[in-house]
Amino acid sequence: MKERIGAVIFLVVVTLVSLVIIYGREKAKREVGGNLHQAKFYQKDLGGIVTCELCPNRCVLSDGQIGTCRARINIKGELYSLVYGKIASMHVDPIEKKPFFHVLPGTNAFSIATAGCNLQCKFCQNWQISQFFPWETQSIYMTPQEVVDSAVKSGANSIAYTYSEPTIFIEYIMDIAKLAHERGLKNVVVSAGFINEEPLRELLKYVDAMKIDFKGFSEKFYEKMTNGHLEPVLKTMKIIKESGVWLEIVNLVVPTENDSDEEIKGLINWVKENLGDSVPLHFTRFHPDYMIQNLPPTPLETMQKARDMALSAGLKYVYTGNVGDSDSESTYCPISKEKVIERKGFFVLSNDLKSGMCSDGEKIPGVWQ
């Protein structure tokens, strides 16, 4: 009797699993109109299983399974993108909002995102698109050519891949970026940097600048707050710097979680030793959001202290965000201390740089034209 019940339960489970696989596969096909786009960066395994090699999650997917990013699916042993062409958010933003402070200051970026993300940050500000499947968000379909045409029409000087995690729509980025360069537009990527080396190096061929949202200088913080890992992000920043693509770093300072002097000093020293003293470092003030509603906004004193520590350690370009302090949002020539770009929030009030040069001839690195 027990054996019979066990056999029945086993058959029910197998049937349910099969139905889930079929449902997932067919729903994905319906939601993208049957036009699934072939993904890159994966390995085919025995039995129709695939291993996604896009990011350190390295999802192993059976037929019909969708990756943890909610953006890639195995269909009969082939990996497909669920989000190619499906824009969940689109705006024209000041490039300072990304924030990029050493890239085309005072210009606008045509900004796009799809649903999905390969991290699960508990403090995510865009969780309404990053933590959902593409069919759970409102989106519109745009070809790469349509994106570029819209960007040109908007008067923007660049296309920003932002809001969610651009890594998960890498195929779409590369197709857009090629066309964007032909039309004189820059391509800038706002990413958490949780990506494997091969796809990162391929992406960098088409990108003019990357900003890395660095979560915190400890593995414990990454595991607890993002379900990710620290080391792959450190490696990503090294590769970007070595490639010559412009790099800026943002660190969200979360009270009681990653705001200790030890952790902030660790980040500052790592940046100086591995990336040099001229990579802009932005400390951004935390505000309660998503799953982290119990913590207060970061004290202003903590933000100023972090910036002072970085400047004292020898970093040349250190900024604060979400603070509203023009002095800590402005760019200064390191030697003369001349204020050459004055900012307030996301807006440039004045820009006295001439092709990246201070009045005394000192060169400030960045993408200025």
C-alpha positions in Angstrom: 0.0 0.0 0.0 2.8 2.4 1.0 4.6 1.5 -2.2 1.5 2.3 -4.3 1.0 5.6 -2.6 4.7 6.5 -3.1 4.4 5.6 -6.8 1.3 7.7 -7.2 3.0 10.7 -5.5 6.1 10.2 -7.7 3.9 10.3 -10.9 2.1 13.4 -9.7 5.4 15.2 -9.0 6.8 14.2 -12.4 3.6 15.3 -14.1 3.6 18.7 -12.3 7.3 19.3 -13.1 6.6 18.5 -16.8 3.6 20.8 -16.9 5.7 23.6 -15.3 8.4 23.1 -17.9 5.9 23.2 -20.8 4.0 26.1 -19.3 7.2 28.1 -18.8 8.4 27.4 -22.3 5.0 28.1 -24.0 4.3 31.2 -21.9 7.7 32.6 -22.7 7.0 32.1 -26.4 3.6 33.7 -26.2 4.9 36.7 -24.2 7.6 37.5 -26.8 5.3 36.8 -29.7 7.1 33.7 -30.6 10.2 35.7 -31.6 12.7 34.4 -29.2 16.2 35.9 -29.7 19.2 33.6 -29.6 21.3 34.3 -26.5 25.1 34.3 -26.4 27.5 32.9 -23.8 26.3 29.5 -22.8 27.4 25.9 -22.9 25.3 22.9 -24.2 25.3 19.9 -21.8 24.0 16.4 -22.1 20.3 15.8 -22.1 19.3 19.2 -23.5 20.6 21.0 -20.4 22.5 24.3 -20.9 24.8 26.3 -18.6 24.5 30.0 -18.9 28.0 31.6 -18.8 26.9 35.2 -18.8 27.4 35.9 -15.1 28.8 34.2 -12.0 25.4 32.6 -11.2 26.1 30.1 -14.0 22.5 28.9 -14.0 22.2 25.3 -15.1 18.9 25.1 -17.0 16.8 22.2 -18.1 14.3 22.5 -21.0 11.8 25.2 -20.2 13.7 26.6 -17.2 14.4 30.3 -16.8 17.5 31.7 -15.2 17.6 33.5 -11.9 17.8 36.8 -13.9 14.3 36.1 -15.3 15.6 37.0 -18.7 17.0 33.8 -20.3 15.4 30.5 -21.0 16.4 27.1 -22.2 14.3 26.0 -25.2 15.1 22.4 -26.2 18.8 22.8 -25.5 19.3 26.3 -26.8 19.4 29.5 -24.7 17.2 32.4 -25.6 16.8 36.0 -24.4 13.3 36.8 -23.1 14.0 40.5 -23.0 15.6 41.4 -26.3 13.8 44.4 -27.7 11.4 44.6 -24.8 11.9 48.0 -23.1 10.4 48.3 -19.7 11.7 51.8 -19.0 12.8 54.6 -21.3 13.6 58.2 -20.4 15.9 61.0 -21.4 18.0 61.9 -18.4 20.9 64.2 -17.6 23.9 62.0 -17.8 24.8 63.2 -14.3 21.8 61.2 -13.0 23.6 57.9 -13.9 25.8 59.3 -12.3 28.6 60.0 -14.8 30.6 63.2 -13.8 33.5 62.8 -16.3 31.4 61.9 -19.3 29.9 64.6 -21.6 28.9 66.8 -18.7 25.6 68.8 -19.1 24.3 66.5 -21.9 21.4 64.1 -22.0 21.4 60.3 -22.2 18.7 58.3 -23.9 18.2 55.7 -21.1 16.6 52.3 -21.5 16.1 49.1 -19.5 14.4 45.7 -19.8 12.9 43.7 -17.0 15.1 41.4 -14.9 18.4 41.4 -13.0 21.0 38.8 -12.0 21.2 40.2 -8.4 18.5 40.5 -5.8 19.4 43.7 -3.9 17.2 44.2 -0.9 17.5 48.0 -1.3 16.9 48.2 -5.1 15.3 51.4 -6.2 14.0 50.0 -9.5 12.7 46.7 -8.1 9.4 47.1 -10.1 11.3 46.1 -13.2 14.4 44.4 -12.0 12.7 41.8 -9.9 10.0 40.8 -12.3 9.6 38.7 -15.5 9.2 40.6 -18.7 5.5 39.7 -19.0 4.9 41.0 -15.5 5.9 44.6 -16.5 4.6 47.0 -19.1 7.0 47.1 -22.0 7.2 48.1 -25.6 9.1 46.4 -28.4 11.8 48.4 -30.2 14.4 47.2 -32.7 18.0 48.4 -32.2 17.5 50.8 -35.2 14.3 52.2 -33.6 16.2 52.8 -30.3 19.0 54.7 -32.1 16.6 56.7 -34.2 14.7 57.7 -31.1 17.9 58.6 -29.3 19.0 60.9 -32.2 15.5 62.5 -32.4 15.6 63.2 -28.6 18.8 65.3 -29.0 20.7 63.0 -26.6 24.4 62.6 -27.0 24.5 59.1 -25.7 22.5 55.9 -25.0 22.6 54.7 -21.4 21.8 51.1 -20.6 20.6 51.5 -17.0 17.8 51.2 -14.4 17.8 47.4 -14.1 21.0 45.3 -14.9 22.2 45.7 -18.5 24.2 42.5 -18.3 21.1 40.5 -18.8 20.2 42.2 -22.1 23.8 42.2 -23.4 22.8 40.9 -26.9 20.5 43.9 -27.3 23.1 46.3 -26.0 25.7 45.2 -28.5 23.3 45.4 -31.5 22.2 48.9 -30.5 25.7 50.1 -29.6 27.1 49.3 -33.1 24.4 51.4 -34.7 24.7 54.2 -32.1 28.4 54.6 -32.9 27.6 55.0 -36.5 25.3 57.9 -35.7 27.9 59.6 -33.4 26.3 58.5 -30.1 28.3 57.3 -27.1 27.3 54.2 -25.3 27.3 54.2 -21.5 26.5 51.2 -19.2 25.3 51.4 -15.6 26.0 48.0 -14.1 26.6 46.1 -10.8 29.5 44.5 -12.5 28.4 40.9 -11.8 29.4 39.5 -15.1 31.9 36.9 -16.3 35.1 37.9 -18.1 34.4 36.7 -21.6 31.1 38.5 -22.1 32.5 41.6 -20.3 35.4 41.8 -22.7 33.0 41.4 -25.7 30.8 44.1 -24.3 33.6 46.5 -23.8 34.3 46.6 -27.5 31.1 48.6 -28.0 31.1 50.7 -24.8 32.5 54.2 -24.1 32.0 54.3 -20.4 30.8 52.0 -17.5 29.7 52.9 -14.1 29.8 50.2 -11.5 27.3 50.2 -8.6 29.7 48.7 -6.0 27.6 47.4 -3.2 30.1 47.1 -0.3 33.6 46.0 0.5 32.8 42.6 2.1 31.6 39.2 0.9 29.2 39.1 3.8 27.4 42.3 2.6 27.2 41.0 -0.9 25.7 37.6 0.2 23.3 39.1 2.7 22.0 42.1 0.6 22.4 41.0 -3.0 22.6 37.2 -3.2 25.9 37.9 -5.2 29.6 37.9 -4.5 32.3 40.5 -4.0 35.3 39.0 -6.0 33.7 38.9 -9.4 32.9 42.6 -9.2 36.4 43.5 -8.2 37.7 41.6 -11.2 35.2 43.4 -13.4 36.5 46.8 -12.4 40.1 45.8 -13.0 39.2 44.5 -16.5 37.3 47.7 -17.3 40.2 49.9 -16.2 42.7 47.8 -18.1 40.6 48.0 -21.3 40.7 51.7 -21.5 37.0 52.1 -21.3 36.1 55.0 -18.9 35.2 53.8 -15.4 33.4 55.5 -12.6 32.3 53.8 -9.3 29.3 54.4 -7.0 29.1 53.0 -3.5 25.7 53.2 -1.8 26.4 53.8 1.9 23.9 51.8 3.9 23.7 52.6 7.7 24.9 49.8 10.0 25.5 47.5 7.0 28.5 48.8 5.0 29.3 52.2 6.5 32.0 51.2 9.0 35.4 53.1 8.7 37.1 49.7 8.1 34.9 48.9 5.1 35.0 52.3 3.6 38.8 52.5 4.0 39.1 49.0 2.5 37.2 50.2 -0.6 39.2 53.4 -0.9 42.6 51.6 -0.6 41.6 48.9 -3.0 40.6 51.5 -5.6 43.8 53.4 -5.3 46.0 50.3 -5.4 44.2 48.5 -8.2 42.6 51.3 -10.3 44.7 54.3 -9.6 43.9 57.7 -8.0 42.0 59.2 -10.9 38.9 56.9 -11.1 35.9 58.9 -9.9 34.4 57.5 -6.7 30.9 58.5 -5.8 29.5 57.9 -2.3 25.7 57.8 -2.5 23.3 58.4 0.4 20.9 55.5 1.1 17.2 56.1 1.4 14.8 53.3 2.6 13.3 51.3 -0.3 12.0 47.9 -1.3 12.9 45.4 1.5 15.0 47.7 3.6 12.4 50.1 5.1 13.7 49.8 8.7 16.9 51.8 8.3 17.1 55.6 8.3 18.7 57.6 5.5 22.5 57.7 5.7 23.6 60.6 8.1 25.1 63.5 6.2 28.1 63.3 8.6 28.8 59.8 7.4 28.7 60.9 3.8 31.1 63.8 4.3 33.4 61.6 6.4 33.6 59.0 3.6 34.5 61.7 1.1 37.1 63.2 3.4 38.7 59.8 3.9 39.0 59.2 0.2 40.5 62.6 -0.5 43.0 62.2 2.4 44.0 58.8 1.0 44.9 60.5 -2.3 41.9 59.9 -4.6 41.5 62.9 -6.8 37.9 62.8 -7.8 35.5 62.0 -5.0 31.8 62.9 -5.0 28.7 62.5 -2.9 25.2 61.8 -4.2 21.6 62.3 -2.8 23.1 64.9 -0.5 22.4 68.2 -2.2 25.8 69.6 -1.5 27.2 71.5 -4.5 30.7 71.5 -3.2 30.9 67.7 -3.0 29.2 67.3 -6.4 31.6 69.6 -8.3 34.8 68.8 -10.0 38.1 70.4 -9.0 41.5 70.5 -10.6 43.7 68.4 -8.2 46.7 70.7 -8.3 45.2 74.2 -8.4 42.0 73.3 -6.6 40.1 75.3 -9.2 36.4 74.4 -9.4 36.0 73.7 -13.1 32.6 72.0 -13.2 29.9 73.2 -10.7 27.0 70.9 -10.2 23.8 71.0 -8.2 22.0 67.7 -8.1 21.8 66.3 -11.6 22.5 69.6 -13.3 25.7 71.4 -14.4 25.7 75.1 -13.4 29.0 75.9 -15.0 31.7 74.1 -17.0 35.1 75.8 -17.4 36.9 72.7 -18.7 38.3 73.1 -22.2 38.6 69.7 -23.8 39.3 68.2 -20.4 41.9 70.8 -19.5 42.1 73.1 -16.5 43.1 76.8 -17.0 46.7 75.9 -15.9 46.9 73.1 -18.5 46.3 70.3 -16.0 44.4 67.4 -17.7 41.4 65.8 -16.1 40.7 62.3 -17.4 37.3 61.5 -18.8 35.2 61.4 -22.0 34.7 65.1 -22.8 33.7 65.0 -26.5 
